[in-house]
Amino acid sequence: MMTRDAFQIAGVDRSPWVDSEALSGAHTARAAALHPDSGVGDGRAFDDWNWACRTLGDTKARLDHLLELETGAPQTGARALPQQHATFFFELADYCQSVGALARRLGACGSLLEKAILATEVVSAQGRWLPLHSRLLQLQAEVEKSCLSLHHRWMQGGRDYTAICETRDLAAYVSKWAAELERCRLGIEV
């Protein structure tokens, strides 16, 4: 079976980077035109368009798709992260584990007095969140910068599949930990 090409469906160059703002703007207008309830829409084309925009809008999914299209098979197996990133993700895991325990203790509180007793721990955990979140945002920017750099090399004929895999793996970790960190923040809101 031939693999669908999200780049072709969306009408963008096959590359590690896409202009997400332009894609988002185009998505709304084209989705409205293709929607089956529009009277002239096409359900299959609408589904393909939504799939293409979802795939290209997510860095990891886009890089996975690009590698599959270019090499003929999905690239599996995560590579080792650079030590500074691995250390940071372990720090995030430790933070999320401690916040999870704190959130469970808060949930078990039967009175405002019990919650007040935990207030200093909550404030401390909330204080640790912002620097971790800031570092995660820096990593997200690093992933986007890497995709843009790969894009420029790609457009000049350079195909560095190893660098694409490394960027994809980092994007996957960043995405996972961004969701987890947000869950932690919500778990200790008072």
N, C-alpha and C positions, 0 to 999 in steps of 0.2 A: 504494500500500500504506500502511495506517495505521501510524504509529509506535507501538511499545509504550510505555507510560507506566510507568516504574520507580516513580514516586511513588505511583501508583494501586496497583500490584502490592504495594508494601511497606506501603501503608496510611498514608502520611505526607503532610503538606501539601506541595504543589508550591511549593518555595521554594529560594533559593540555599544555605540551611543546613539540615542535618538533625542530630539528636542521634545521633552515631555510636555512643555507648555503648548507647543504647536499641536502635538498629538491630542492633548486634552481638549483643546478648542475644536479641532476637527472631529473628535469623537462625538460630541454633543450634536453638532449639526448633521453629520452623516447618519448617526443612530436614529435621529428623528425622521430622516428621509427614508431610511430602510425599514423602520418599524412596521410590522405586519398590520397594525391598526391604522396606519397613515392612509390607507386606501390604495396606494401604489407600491407599498413596501413588499419586501421579500424576506420571509422568515429565515431562510437558510443564509442569505447574505447578511442579515441582521445578526444572526448568531456568529457567523464568521468574523464580522467587523468587531463585535464585542470581545470575542476571543483574542483577536489580533491586538486590540488596544490594551486588554488586560495583560497579555504576554509581553508586549513591548513596554508597558508602563512599569513593570516590575523588573528591577535590574537583574536579579538572579534568573528569573524565568526567561528574560530576553537573552542573556548570555548562554543559558542552557539551549535555547532554541537555535541560536546562531551556531553554536558548536555542532548541534545535531544536523543542521542544514549543510554545514560546511564539511563535516567529516563523515556524514552518513549514519552516524550512530550517536546516541546520547553519551556524553562524557560522564562517567561515574567515578566515585571515589574521591573524597575530599583530600586535599593536600594539606601538609602541615602548615599551620599559621606561623607567621613570624612571632618570635618570643614575646615582643611587647604587646602584640594583639592577644595572644593566648593568655598572658598574665592579666590583661584587662578583663577578658571574658571570665576568667576565674574569679576576679574581684567582683564582677557583676553577679555571678552565680552565688557567691558568698552573701552579698548584699540581699539578693532576692530571697535566699533561704532564710536569713534572719528577719526580713520584713514579713515573710510568710508566717513565721512563728509568731511574730508580734501581732499580725492581723488576726491569727487564730485566738490569741490571748484576748485581744480587744473584743472579738466576737463572742467570747465566753463571758465577758463582763456582765454582771447582772445589775449593776448600779452605776450612777455617774461617779461615785466615789472610787469605785474600782477602775474606771476609765481614767480618772484624774491621777491615780497612782502611776499609771503607765504614760502619762503625758510627757515626761522628760524623754522617755525612750522614743515616743512618737516624734517629738521635735528633733531629736538627734537623727532618726532615720530620715525624716524629711530634709534635714540639712545635708545629709550625705547624697540625696537623690540628685540635686541640681548639678554638682560637679561630675557625677557619673553620666548624667544626661548630656551635659556639655561635651564630654569626651566622646560619647556615642555620636553626637551630631558632627563632631570633627571627623570621625571615621566615615560617616555617611558622605561627607564632603570629599573625603579621600577616595572613596569608591567612585563617586561621580567624576572626579578629576582623572582617575585612572581610566574610566570608560571613555572620556573625551580624548585622552592621550592615545588610547588604543584605536579610537575612531580615526584620528589623524593618520596614524601609521597604516591603518586598514585601507583608507582611501588612497594611499600611496602604494598599495600592493603588499604591505607587510602583514603577514598572518602569524601572529604570535599566540598560538592556542594555549600554551602553558600560562602566559600572562592572563589570558581571558579566563582560564580555569581558576587561577589564583584570585582574580577579582570577583568572579562568581562566588567562590567559597566565602570570601570576606563579606560580600553583599548578603549572603545567606545568614551568616552569624549576626551581622548588624541588624538585619530585619527581625530575626528571632529575638534578639536582646532588646530591641526597641519596643516590641510588643510586651515582652516580659517586664521591662522597666516601667512601662505605663501601667501594667496590671499591679505592680508593686505600689506605685504612686496612689492608685485608686484604693488599694487595700488599707492604706494608712491615713486616708483623708478623714478628718474628724469634723 
